[in-house]
Amino acid sequence: MAPFVRALASPLGWLALFARDDGALVHIDLLGDAAPPTATDAGRLDAAARQLAQYFAGERRRFDLVLAPTGTPFQLAAWEALRAIPFGETRSYREQARNIGRPTATRAIGAANARNPLPIVVPCHRVIGANGRLVGFAGGLDRKQWLLDHEARVRGGLRQMVVV
């Protein structure tokens, strides 16, 4: 795990943010009610904490952070495709697979999303089943639903699903 950590209270419970020496965000843990870690960030995670607080307050729709997730080339491509899903919209796993040029890799996309080390910032919660149902969120479907509802409220309407 990265050497710098900071806890952040959120509507989803405690979040633990982890950064490298250069301040790049590498991991977010959704801790819920678990005890938060002791901060060791020395200011390296100020921007991430501020932007997440703004997101939860409905003041931010896009994150502008230096990210450094670790994964396979396929996972990195899947996670990059997540960042292209607009705030308040959803896509199917099939659409995400098509967006990275791997239209038959729907299950592999699901597995990559389950290993997303940067939930919320890299919005895997915006990916749902082709039938519109909530499936597969490492933080729990209740948190996924909360995030989607939050984005719909901030957008001022219903979430939009695009299935191609």
C-alpha positions in Angstrom: 0.0 0.0 0.0 1.1 3.6 -0.6 3.0 5.3 2.2 0.6 8.2 2.7 -2.9 7.8 4.1 -5.7 10.1 5.1 -9.2 9.4 6.4 -12.2 11.3 5.1 -15.7 11.2 6.5 -18.4 10.9 3.7 -22.1 10.1 3.4 -20.9 6.5 2.6 -19.0 6.3 5.9 -15.2 6.6 6.3 -13.0 6.6 3.2 -9.3 5.9 3.4 -7.2 7.7 0.7 -3.7 6.5 -0.2 -1.0 8.3 -2.1 2.5 7.8 -3.3 5.4 10.0 -2.3 4.6 12.4 -5.2 1.0 12.8 -4.1 -0.5 10.7 -6.8 -3.7 8.9 -5.6 -3.3 5.2 -5.8 -6.2 3.7 -3.7 -9.4 4.6 -2.0 -10.9 2.2 0.6 -14.6 2.4 1.4 -14.4 1.7 5.1 -18.0 2.4 6.1 -18.2 2.3 9.9 -14.8 0.7 10.3 -12.3 2.8 12.3 -10.4 5.2 10.0 -6.6 5.0 9.7 -4.3 7.5 11.3 -3.4 10.2 8.9 0.2 10.2 7.6 -0.4 12.3 4.4 1.5 15.5 5.3 -0.7 17.4 2.9 -0.2 15.1 -0.1 -3.9 14.2 -0.1 -5.3 17.7 0.4 -6.5 17.9 -3.2 -8.1 14.5 -3.2 -9.9 15.1 0.1 -11.1 18.5 -1.0 -12.4 17.2 -4.4 -14.2 14.3 -2.8 -15.8 16.6 -0.2 -16.9 18.8 -3.1 -18.3 15.8 -5.0 -20.4 14.7 -2.0 -21.6 18.3 -1.5 -22.8 18.3 -5.1 -20.3 21.0 -6.1 -18.0 18.8 -8.3 -18.8 16.5 -11.2 -15.3 15.7 -12.5 -12.1 15.0 -10.6 -8.9 16.7 -11.5 -6.3 14.6 -9.7 -3.1 12.8 -10.5 -4.0 9.1 -10.4 -1.6 6.1 -10.3 -3.6 2.9 -10.1 -1.8 -0.3 -10.5 -3.2 -3.0 -12.8 -2.8 -5.0 -15.9 -3.0 -3.2 -19.3 -6.5 -4.5 -19.7 -7.6 -3.2 -16.2 -6.0 0.1 -16.9 -7.9 0.4 -20.2 -11.1 -0.6 -18.5 -10.6 2.0 -15.7 -9.8 4.7 -18.2 -13.0 4.0 -20.0 -14.9 4.5 -16.7 -13.5 8.0 -16.5 -15.2 8.8 -19.8 -18.7 8.0 -18.5 -20.4 11.4 -17.9 -21.5 12.4 -14.4 -25.1 11.2 -13.7 -25.1 8.7 -16.6 -24.7 5.0 -16.7 -23.3 2.5 -19.2 -23.6 -1.3 -19.4 -20.6 -3.6 -19.1 -21.1 -4.5 -22.7 -20.8 -0.8 -23.7 -17.7 -0.4 -21.6 -16.2 -3.5 -23.3 -17.0 -2.0 -26.7 -15.4 1.3 -25.7 -12.1 -0.3 -25.2 -12.3 -2.3 -28.4 -13.0 -5.7 -26.7 -16.8 -6.2 -27.4 -16.8 -9.8 -26.2 -15.0 -9.1 -22.9 -18.0 -8.2 -20.8 -17.1 -10.6 -18.0 -13.5 -9.4 -18.0 -14.8 -5.9 -17.7 -16.8 -6.8 -14.7 -13.8 -8.4 -13.1 -11.6 -5.3 -13.9 -14.3 -3.0 -12.4 -14.4 -5.1 -9.3 -10.7 -4.5 -8.8 -10.9 -0.7 -9.4 -8.6 0.7 -6.7 -10.1 4.2 -7.0 -13.9 4.0 -6.6 -15.9 7.2 -6.9 -13.0 9.0 -8.6 -12.8 6.3 -11.3 -16.6 5.9 -11.4 -17.2 2.1 -11.6 -20.6 2.8 -9.9 -21.8 4.2 -13.2 -21.7 0.7 -14.8 -24.8 -1.4 -14.5 -26.3 -4.5 -16.1 -27.7 -4.3 -19.7 -31.2 -4.7 -18.2 -30.7 -1.6 -16.1 -30.2 -3.5 -12.8 -27.5 -2.7 -10.3 -24.9 -5.4 -10.2 -21.3 -5.7 -9.1 -20.0 -2.9 -6.8 -17.2 -3.8 -4.4 -18.5 -1.2 -1.9 -22.0 -2.8 -1.9 -25.1 -2.2 -4.0 -26.5 0.2 -1.4 -23.6 2.5 -1.8 -23.7 2.1 -5.6 -27.4 3.1 -5.5 -26.6 6.1 -3.2 -23.9 7.3 -5.6 -26.2 7.0 -8.6 -29.1 8.8 -6.8 -26.7 11.5 -5.6 -25.5 12.2 -9.2 -29.1 12.2 -10.4 -30.1 14.7 -7.7 -27.1 16.9 -8.5 -27.9 16.8 -12.2 -31.5 17.7 -11.5 -33.2 14.7 -13.0 -33.1 10.9 -13.6 -29.9 9.1 -14.3 -29.5 8.3 -18.0 -28.5 4.9 -19.2 -27.0 4.6 -22.6 -27.0 1.1 -24.1 -25.6 0.4 -27.5 
